[in-house]
Amino acid sequence: MTQLPVEILADILSRLPVKPLLQFRCVSPPWRSLIDSPEFVKLHLNRSIETNTNLWLVLRDSNLYGVDFDSLVDTAEAAKLDYHPLRCQDYDTELWGSCNGLLCLSNALDTVVLWNPSTRKSRKLPYASIEFQNQARYQKNRVYGFGYDSVSDDYKVVRIVVFKGMDDDSFHYEVKVYSLKTNLWHRVKEFPHYPNVKRTGGVIAGGALHWVVTETPEFRKGGLIVAFDLSSEEYRLVRQPEYSDMNFYMNVESLGGCLTVLCNYYLSRVDIWVMKEYDVKESWTKLISMVQPAVIRSLQYQYVRPIAYSKSGKEVLLEQDTRTLIWYDLNTKRVKNVKIHCVKELSQVETCTRSLVSLNCRSEGEEKKKREQEERNIDNFLSKGFKLVL
């Protein structure tokens, strides 16, 4: 008999998928304490991110679906996620982002939840009132952003509500932030410019959420990129690449954790720029330039957006016109289609890392008691050792 130190056991377990880890929690209280501990959850998550494993796609048409990322070759099977917390025949579910295995979802009733599809645990966010007065005179639109604040070890949701006058050109909005740690919403100061809420939710990169904004309420080509720092809850403008031609429609995305700008020269070409080092202007690199119809010969496309790199890093998965997924080879500049069974339309596509991240929000006293109990369980585990028959 030999004794296996808990550090080695944790290292071994951190290489496993989430499903067997959830089963192993039933082995004994010490195993459950180890697998549930914040240190192990972070170890498992960081290893998954570093090795690009435990990754899947979450797709939305009228329903939510999950697809294993490694299965995306020529065809792939999508599994319906009919156990998500907002499933309802009467209301569609919006998908606002993915971070560390958690998804942010909402519906037409403005119900917002954070959901870990791997553990099937969710948290319904408390209702956040809209403080703007005389709402009946305005058209109202909401968008959300979701990300992780590494400074305070907290997950935050940002809600922007835009009010546009129905009888005039007036334009108002308010911004509120939800903290998972406190389970409360609070209002923050307004954007320094006009957010284009029709294009996208907030894009997470470098510890900040990003939106395309304009200096006037009118929709224009080009635009500015505003970052909302999740730690300081302050805004700043992001310096953009040196474009040779500004006659494009802009959007922002995240690719491989890096801020990405899409420049859509309508029915002409699409350029995709990646900021390799966050907030360093000189690190902007033009990753892809797709000229029509040279790359996608089957039909003209209106829009493509990057989803993820392949494991080799030699290809990029792209979404085309919310209809199909394609692999773009960075060396040969060629594409190949990926057929997803069971999904009619790709209204939204998000990458999601399967994780054990918890949605519990406790007071400091409750958290301290839980940590002390976990430490006692692990100490007991260490004193007995883990016996392995060689």
Secondary structure as UniProt FT lines:
FT   STRAND          2..4
FT   HELIX           6..13
FT   TURN            14..15
FT   HELIX           18..24
FT   TURN            25..26
FT   HELIX           29..36
FT   HELIX           38..51
FT   STRAND          55..60
FT   STRAND          64..68
FT   HELIX           69..71
FT   STRAND          75..77
FT   STRAND          79..80
FT   TURN            82..83
FT   TURN            85..86
FT   STRAND          93..99
FT   TURN            100..101
FT   STRAND          102..107
FT   TURN            108..109
FT   STRAND          112..116
FT   TURN            117..120
FT   STRAND          121..124
FT   HELIX           135..137
FT   STRAND          138..149
FT   TURN            150..153
FT   STRAND          154..165
FT   STRAND          171..179
FT   TURN            180..183
FT   STRAND          184..188
FT   STRAND          194..195
FT   TURN            197..199
FT   STRAND          203..205
FT   TURN            206..207
FT   STRAND          208..214
FT   STRAND          224..229
FT   TURN            230..232
FT   STRAND          235..237
FT   STRAND          249..255
FT   TURN            256..257
FT   STRAND          258..265
FT   TURN            266..268
FT   STRAND          269..275
FT   TURN            278..279
FT   HELIX           281..283
FT   STRAND          284..291
FT   TURN            292..294
FT   STRAND          304..309
FT   TURN            311..312
FT   STRAND          315..320
FT   TURN            321..323
FT   STRAND          324..329
FT   TURN            330..332
FT   STRAND          335..341
FT   STRAND          348..353
FT   HELIX           364..384
FT   STRAND          386..388
//
